[in-house]
Amino acid sequence: MTSLPITSLRGKTLFVTGASRGIGLAIALRAARDGANLAIVAKTDAPHPRLPGTIHTAAEAVEAAGGRALALKVDIRDEIQLAEAAAQAAETFGGIDIVVNNASAISLTGTAETPMKRFDLMFGVNVRGTFAATQACLPWLRKAANPHILALAPPPNLNPRWFKDHVAYTIAKYGMSLCVLGWAEEFREDGIAANALWPRTLIATAALQMIPGAGPELGRRPEIVADAAHAILVRDSRQCTGNFFLDEDVLAESGVTDLSGYAYAPGARLVPDIFLD
């Protein structure tokens, strides 16, 4: 007998890093509309002077959208905090089905202009944080019915163009990508999917401020990535793993070809995201 396709995340528990704002929050809200449980994992528990959102405002938004939320203040570079957060999420919601490794630090600077403190932050958040968050949730993923690991990471690309201007950031992001590459095979027999998702164009989030001359009008709203993430996370984990998805392609596979509604400024020229030739 052929099982019916999964179309909803209702009742699923998502552990989302960097979920207080931007793409992480958008992914959480899309799952919340299905009636999912969201562990909101981020450092911001008090208002930031320049950036919107905290774990508490995100949790309120999730519950207003129809989900259940647990706000967890976590520095994802700290494996003890992550282990405690994963245990608390599993105890609150009865398990963990999905890990979304969204948290990321960025600095588009050359070698001489990258302080080692910033280097350590990018590797600590992007690589160590992604690895540690997945490790912390792994005991519950192994028990889940349709477990997924999703990283917001680019397809590996050895074109020197993507290294020469920001070596440290590129290596840190590709560290996340290589985690996905390895996990897809490591966890294949367990039925745990490991995939990556990356936007075709710039996304209008706070991170866009780090790209010189890039205003929000050049990108799309985070909801395009959230809708693509949802389309991935409802797939059969045993049949969908080891992919480096682009948001446009995922939506096209789902029958969504008119993407004009995602534009931050309708009619404006969209700029491709980095790491894509």
KOLVORO-668667 format. One record per atom (N, C-alpha, C): z, x, y; residue in three letters. Coordinates in pm, whole numbers, plus 50000, padded with zeros to 5 digits. Atoms other than C-alpha are relative to their C-alpha. Example, Ala and Ser with C-alpha at 12.3 -4.5 7.8 and 13.67 -1.06 7.14 Angstrom:
KOLVORO-668667
500005008949881Ala/507805123049550Ala/500005009050120Ala/499944991849881Ser/507145136749894Ser/500734992350109Ser/
***
This chain:
KOLVORO-668667
500005008549880Met/500005000050000Met/500005008850125Met/500074992449876Thr/499065013450344Thr/501024994650098Thr/498995004449905Ser/501925012650592Ser/499364997250135Ser/500515003449868Leu/501354997150932Leu/500305011250098Leu/499764989349903Pro/501025021551224Pro/501224996850087Pro/498855001549910Ile/504095027351438Ile/499454998850142Ile/500505002049863Thr/503525014351789Thr/501105000550104Thr/498895000749907Ser/506985015051942Ser/501065010349965Ser/498864991050020Leu/509935038451989Leu/501324992350002Leu/498795008249998Arg/512395009751976Arg/501015004849896Arg/498944995650090Gly/515695021151828Gly/499995014849971Gly/500064985550021Lys/514595057651821Lys/500895007150104Lys/499184992149909Thr/516825084151978Thr/499245012650039Thr/500714988549946Leu/515165109952203Leu/500995009050073Leu/499204989649934Phe/516885142052314Phe/499035007250093Phe/501004995349904Val/515005150952634Val/500635009950097Val/499474990049908Thr/515665183152822Thr/499264999150134Thr/500605001149867Gly/515045184353196Gly/499634985850035Gly/500355014249988Ala/515155146453203Ala/500524993550128Ala/499445006049879Ser/516785141753543Ser/498934996550103Ser/501075002649903Arg/513445141253727Arg/498645003549938Arg/501334995450037Gly/509695146553701Gly/499484994749867Gly/500635004050126Ile/507865145853370Ile/501044995949898Ile/498965003650096Gly/511075145453165Gly/500524986050022Gly/499535013549968Leu/512305114353344Leu/498934989749967Leu/501085009550029Ala/508905097653313Ala/499894997449851Ala/500035001850145Ile/508895103652937Ile/501174991449954Ile/498825007950036Ala/512415089652912Ala/499824985450037Ala/500185013949955Leu/511505058453110Leu/498964992949914Leu/501015006550087Arg/508405051952896Arg/500634996249867Arg/499325003250126Ala/510525053552582Ala/501014988850020Ala/499005010349971Ala/513195032052746Ala/499384986150001Ala/500665013149996Arg/510685004152798Arg/499774994449860Arg/500095004550139Asp/510375002652418Asp/501364995849945Asp/498655002450051Gly/514144999752383Gly/500555011949924Gly/499524987850065Ala/514785035952282Ala/501345004450056Ala/498764993649955Asn/517995055952311Asn/499645013650058Asn/500364987649933Leu/517815085252553Leu/501225008550028Leu/499034989849959Ala/519985116152568Ala/499375007550116Ala/500514993949877Ile/519405127852926Ile/500685013650015Ile/499444986650009Val/519915165452903Val/499495008450118Val/500384992149883Ala/519925185253229Ala/501255005550067Ala/498864993949930Lys/522115206153460Lys/500474991950121Lys/499715006249871Thr/521975183853767Thr/500864987649983Thr/499125011750006Asp/525015161153771Asp/500464995750139Asp/499735003549861Ala/525345160854152Ala/498705001650077Ala/501274999349927Pro/522575155554410Pro/499655014250044Pro/500524987049958His/520455186354476His/499544998850146His/500375001149858Pro/519825194354845Pro/498514997850024Pro/501445001349977Arg/516035195254798Arg/499264992149894Arg/500685006750110Leu/515235178354468Leu/500654986649968Leu/499445013250030Pro/515655141754376Pro/500564999349858Pro/499595003450135Gly/517585128654078Gly/501115008349941Gly/498954993850078Thr/520605136453864Thr/499974993949861Thr/499935006050134Ile/521455129753501Ile/500514985650008Ile/499435013349988His/523355099253623His/499004989850056His/501025009249951Thr/520545083953829Thr/498924997849895Thr/500975001550108Ala/518195090753539Ala/500504990349894Ala/499425009150099Ala/520555073053298Ala/499974985650049Ala/500065013549943Glu/520765043253532Glu/498584994449993Glu/501395004450005Ala/516975041553551Ala/499574996649857Ala/500315002650141Val/516675043553171Val/500564986449957Val/499395012750040Glu/519075014553124Glu/499364988350072Glu/500705010649927Ala/517334994253394Ala/498644997049938Ala/501315001750064Ala/514064999753204Ala/500094993849861Ala/499835006450130Gly/515554985652883Gly/500495009049889Gly/499514990950101Gly/516855016252702Gly/501515001850008Gly/498604995749995Arg/520285030452624Arg/500015014750037Arg/500014986449948Ala/521265062652795Ala/501345006849982Ala/498824991450004Leu/523725091052754Leu/499705012050088Leu/500204988949906Ala/523955115253047Ala/500815012049953Ala/499374988050054Leu/524705150452926Leu/499725011950091Leu/500174988249916Lys/525295179253166Lys/499975012349909Lys/500204988850091Val/523925209452981Val/499175010950067Val/500834988449970Asp/522705244153066Asp/499355003949869Asp/500634998450132Ile/520135247152789Ile/499885014749958Ile/499934986050042Arg/520505284952791Arg/501255002749917Arg/498714998650069Asp/523955279452635Asp/499954992249869Asp/500155006750129Glu/523685271952263Glu/501224991849962Glu/498805007850030Ile/527285259652246Ile/499944986550070Ile/500165012649929Gln/526665233552515Gln/498964991249933Gln/501045007750067Leu/523495223152336Leu/500494994049869Leu/499485005050128Ala/525225219951999Ala/500944988350023Ala/499075010949968Glu/527945198552155Glu/499244987650048Glu/500795011349949Ala/525365176952335Ala/499264992949887Ala/500725006150112Ala/523315171552019Ala/500964992049912Ala/499015007150083Ala/526435161951823Ala/500454987150069Ala/499585012049927Gln/527495137752096Gln/498904989450000Gln/501115009550003Ala/524045121852110Ala/499884993549863Ala/500105005450136Ala/523925118051732Ala/501144990449968Ala/498855008850024Glu/527415103051723Glu/499844987050077Glu/500155011949916Thr/526605078852007Thr/498934990649947Thr/501155008250036Phe/523255066951875Phe/499704999649851Phe/500215000550144Gly/523515073351502Gly/498975009649947Gly/500984990050044Gly/521165103151483Gly/499145004550115Gly/500994995449903Ile/518355120951664Ile/498654999949929Ile/501325001250060Asp/514705112951593Asp/498965009150064Asp/501034993149923Ile/512835131951862Ile/500655009850097Ile/499594990349898Val/513345163452069Val/498805002550091Val/501044997149901Val/511315166852388Val/500465012150081Val/499684987649929Asn/511435202652516Asn/499185000550128Asn/500705001149872Asn/510485196152876Asn/500535009850103Asn/499404991549898Ala/512895217953075Ala/499245013250011Ala/500774987849979Ser/511125247553231Ser/500315005850137Ser/499844993149873Ala/511565273453505Ala/498695007150031Ala/501304994749960Ile/508605286553704Ile/500145009850115Ile/500144990849888Ser/507785315753929Ser/498635006549988Ser/501374995050008Leu/504125322953993Leu/499885012650084Leu/499914987549926Thr/504775358454106Thr/499545011749914Thr/500424987950069Gly/503385392554019Gly/501185008149952Gly/498954992050062Thr/505325419153839Thr/500975005750104Thr/499134993949899Ala/506645436854151Ala/500824989650075Ala/499345010549921Glu/507595403754314Glu/500904990949917Glu/499175008450086Thr/509495389054018Thr/501355006749977Thr/498674994250025Pro/513235396954035Pro/500384998049854Pro/499615001350140Met/514715403153694Met/500904987949976Met/499205012150014Lys/517145374753759Lys/499104987949975Lys/500945011050020Arg/514165351253783Arg/499305001449864Arg/500564997450133Phe/512575367553476Phe/500934994549893Phe/499035004650100Asp/515745360853279Asp/500144984950000Asp/499925014649993Leu/515885324953404Leu/498844993649925Leu/501175005950066Met/512345317453288Met/500065001749849Met/499914997950145Phe/512875332952946Phe/501194992549942Phe/498825007250048Gly/516325317352917Gly/499774985149986Gly/500265014450004Val/515155282152997Val/498814996849910Val/501235003850068Asn/511605281852865Asn/500015003449850Asn/500074995650139Val/511885301952545Val/501334997649927Val/498715001650066Arg/515565303952455Arg/500444985349998Arg/499585013949993Gly/516265268652574Gly/499244990949905Gly/500815007950093Thr/513375253752378Thr/500425002649856Thr/499594996550136Phe/514375272452064Phe/501384994449968Phe/498615004150025Ala/518085264552100Ala/500144984849994Ala/499915014650003Ala/517585227452176Ala/499494994649867Ala/500535004450129Thr/515445223151867Thr/500955003649887Thr/499054995750103Gln/517875243151655Gln/501224990849996Gln/498815008549994Ala/520785221651775Ala/499744986249941Ala/500325013650047Cys/518995189151684Cys/499464999749857Cys/500674999350130Leu/517495201151356Leu/500744992749888Leu/499355007250110Pro/520215187451124Pro/499704985049999Pro/500285014449993Trp/519495152151247Trp/498514997249987Trp/501445001750020Leu/515725156451263Leu/499664999749851Leu/500274999550145Arg/515785164850892Arg/500324986849932Arg/499605012850059Lys/517365130750825Lys/499204988450056Lys/500675010949929Ala/515135110451059Ala/498784995249923Ala/501125006150072Ala/512405086950938Ala/498655005150046Ala/501294995449947Asn/509625099351166Asn/500285010250110Asn/499494990549900Pro/510915130851337Pro/498905007950070Pro/500974992749918His/509035148051618His/500705010150089His/499674990449895Ile/509415179251828Ile/498785000650091Ile/501104999349904Leu/507315178452144Leu/500395009550112Leu/499754990449892Ala/507105207452389Ala/498954998150109Ala/500935000349888Leu/505555205752735Leu/499555014450023Leu/500454986150004Ala/503625237752681Ala/498495000449986Ala/501464999450001Pro/500015249352719Pro/499435005249869Pro/500674993750114Pro/497495258152450Pro/499995015250020Pro/500054985349985Pro/497765295752383Pro/498615004550042Pro/501284995949944Asn/495035312852581Asn/500125014650043Asn/499894985749972Leu/494565350652586Leu/499025004850107Leu/500824996149886Asn/492175350352880Asn/500895007250102Asn/499144992549907Pro/493625377753108Pro/500184993350135Pro/499895007349872Arg/493015354753404Arg/501364993350014Arg/498755007649995Trp/496165335453311Trp/501235009049994Trp/498894990550002Phe/498305366753292Phe/500115008050129Phe/500024989849897Lys/497275388453584Lys/500834996750124Lys/499295003449878Asp/498935369153867Asp/501474996549978Asp/498615004250029His/502165358553693His/500315002749853His/499804995850139Val/502745378353375Val/501264993849940Val/498735004750056Ala/506385368053333Ala/499964985149969Ala/500045014550022Tyr/505805330653373Tyr/499074996649884Tyr/500955002950107Thr/502765330853146Thr/500625002949863Thr/499404996750129Ile/504615348552866Ile/501114990249965Ile/498905009450025Ala/507605325252906Ala/499474986449954Ala/500575012850043Lys/505415294052879Lys/499365001349863Lys/500614998250131Tyr/503475308352587Tyr/501065001849891Tyr/498904999650097Gly/506825314852421Gly/500304986249946Gly/499825013750044Met/507265277152411Met/498864995949906Met/501165003450083Ser/503745273552270Ser/500105006149861Ser/499904993250130Leu/504415298851996Leu/501114994049914Leu/498985007450077Cys/507575280051897Cys/499344988349928Cys/500705011350060Val/505375249651836Val/499135004549883Val/500884994850104Leu/502885270251637Leu/500785003249873Leu/499184996350115Gly/505635283451412Gly/500684988249935Gly/499265011450054Trp/507605251351376Trp/499124990549920Trp/500915009050073Ala/504565231351266Ala/499905004049854Ala/500064995450138Glu/504375252950955Glu/501395000649936Glu/498664998850056Glu/508085259450910Glu/500544986649952Glu/499425013150030Phe/508935222450908Phe/499014990249938Phe/501025009050055Arg/505755208650751Arg/500504992749876Arg/499515006450123Glu/507395202150414Glu/501154990450027Glu/498925009349962Asp/510315185150591Asp/499464987450066Asp/500575011749933Gly/507915160950758Gly/500344999250147Gly/499674999849857Ile/509025171551107Ile/498775004850076Ile/501164996149920Ala/506115171851350Ala/500415009250113Ala/499814991349884Ala/505865199351610Ala/498675000750074Ala/501215000249920Asn/503295194751885Asn/500305004150143Asn/499884996849858Ala/502665205752242Ala/499114990650080Ala/500775008649911Leu/501395185452535Leu/499925006950136Leu/500214993649871Trp/499915198452859Trp/499054991450083Trp/500895008349917Pro/498285180853157Pro/498685006850031Pro/501314994649962Arg/494595185153229Arg/499965003750148Arg/499984997549856Thr/495275183553603Thr/501435002850045Thr/498664998449942Leu/498175192453828Leu/500724986649998Leu/499175011949999Ile/501045167753811Ile/500915000650123Ile/499245000549875Ala/502815156854129Ala/501494999549972Ala/498554998950021Thr/506345169054056Thr/500535010850093Thr/499394989749915Ala/508785192254230Ala/499455013949968Ala/500544986950038Ala/507295221554034Ala/498725003350075Ala/501254997849927Leu/504075216754229Leu/500245007950128Leu/499674992549879Gln/505865231254531Gln/499925015049979Gln/500044985850032Met/505765264854353Met/498585005750003Met/501394995649999Ile/501955266254368Ile/499514999850143Ile/500434999449859Pro/500725278154709Pro/498814991050028Pro/501095008549957Gly/498585252454885Gly/499774987649916Gly/500175011650089Ala/499055225954615Ala/500914988750044Ala/499245011849962Gly/500145192654754Gly/499894989349894Gly/500025010550102Pro/500875161354550Pro/498694992549992Pro/501275007450001Glu/497555145954653Glu/498975006549909Glu/500944993250089Leu/495805171654431Leu/500284997249852Leu/499615002350139Gly/497525159054117Gly/500154985449964Gly/499745013450052Arg/498345128953907Arg/501504997749989Arg/498595003650014Arg/501615110453865Arg/500515003849860Arg/499454996050130Pro/503955121053581Pro/499804989749889Pro/500155010550101Glu/503345087853408Glu/498845002549905Glu/501114997250092Ile/500065100853264Ile/500485008649883Ile/499454991750107Val/501975127253068Val/500954991849913Val/499085008450075Ala/504615101752970Ala/499274990849904Ala/500765008950088Asp/502035077652831Asp/499365007849886Asp/500564991650106Ala/500365105952640Ala/501075004049900Ala/498894996350089Ala/503735117252502Ala/500354988349908Ala/499695011850080His/504455081752386His/498974998249888His/501065001750100Ala/501095080052208Ala/500125010249887Ala/499784989950103Ile/501955112252022Ile/501214996649915Ile/498715001750068Leu/505535103151934Leu/500054987949908Leu/500045011450093Val/504585070451763Val/499105002949880Val/500864996550114Arg/502205088551526Arg/500845004449880Arg/499354995850124Asp/503075096651166Asp/500265015050007Asp/499634985949983Ser/504955129551182Ser/499415008949891Ser/500574991950108Arg/503515141050849Arg/498495002050017Arg/501454999249980Gln/499955135750970Gln/499645006150135Gln/500294995449863Cys/500275147951329Cys/500945011550035Cys/499154988449969Thr/501635183151367Thr/499135012250025Thr/500714987649971Gly/500575217051500Gly/498894998750102Gly/501045002449901Asn/498475202851784Asn/500425004450139Asn/499794997049858Phe/498115214752142Phe/499184989750078Phe/500685011449939Phe/497265182052310Phe/499875001650151Phe/500135002149857Leu/495925175852659Leu/500144985150028Leu/499685014049976Asp/497055143452821Asp/498774991050002Asp/501225008249992Glu/493545130752897Glu/499444997149861Glu/500585001650134Asp/492395136352538Asp/500824990249916Asp/499145009250076Val/495385118252389Val/499754985650042Val/500225013649951Leu/494835088052610Leu/498624994949961Leu/501345004150042Ala/491115087852533Ala/499994995649855Ala/499905003850141Glu/491945086852161Glu/500664986549984Glu/499315012950004Ser/494125056752239Ser/499184989150070Ser/500875009849937Gly/491245039552419Gly/500154998850150Gly/499795000449855Val/492385047052775Val/499085010450064Val/500964990849937Thr/489485062052969Thr/500004999050152Thr/499895001349854Asp/490075048953322Asp/501355005350042Asp/498754993449963Leu/492675072853458Leu/500264999350151Leu/499885000549854Ser/492275063653825Ser/501374995250045Ser/498695005349962Gly/495585045253826Gly/501115010449999Gly/499004989350004Tyr/497435077853760Tyr/499915009350121Tyr/500184991049887Ala/496125094954074Ala/501104998150103Ala/498995000849893Tyr/498765103254332Tyr/499354995050128Tyr/500765004349884Ala/496165098754604Ala/498624995749951Ala/501285004650056Pro/493275076954478Pro/498825005650079Pro/501194994649938Gly/489935093154544Gly/500085014650038Gly/499854985949963Ala/491345127654614Ala/499465009049889Ala/500474990450098Arg/489975158454441Arg/501145004949915Arg/498954995750091Leu/492065166254134Leu/499795014649961Leu/500074985850031Val/492865202554059Val/500455002349855Val/499584997350138Pro/492955214653696Pro/501325007849996Pro/498774992550015Asp/496315227553576Asp/499685014249954Asp/500224986350043Ile/496765264353500Ile/499995000849847Ile/500134996850141Phe/496105279453157Phe/498824993349931Phe/501155006850058Leu/492995258053106Leu/498735005850060Leu/501254994149952Asp/489625275853130Asp/499024989050041Asp/
***
